[in-house]
């Protein structure tokens, strides 16, 4: 199951962001990778294994930390704002597969909109880094 999840999430990191090839921010030796995809892209077994609901109106934010080519444990918190400055807090779940650690947050998509994300990423050494990005999202039709 762990390789299925890693393969699924890797697939989405490559194919779900149309305009941007790399969704990564570096903080010294720490690389923080992130992407957003529709929860319907997950196979039912994979979604169930990580506690996500599959729905055309649900998206998933995936965050992972890599240092020296190895997945890192840490913590991720944060929120996003829409263009009306309405704030939604994200709740992240850690998925630890040994060689890879993912932090997943699921959130509702009500229509096509541009969201501004602000995340606090705490690495394995306890250092917190601020990650900000903007992403246009769409419900899966």
Buried (B, 14 or more C-beta within 10 A) or exposed (E): EEEEBBEBBEEBBEEBBEEEEEBBBEBEEBBBBBBBBBBBBBEEEBBEBBEBEBBEBBBBBBBBBBBEEEBBEBBBBBBBBBEEEEEEEBEBEEBEBEEBBBBBBBBEBEEEBEBBBBBEBBBBEEEEBEBEBEBEBEBBE
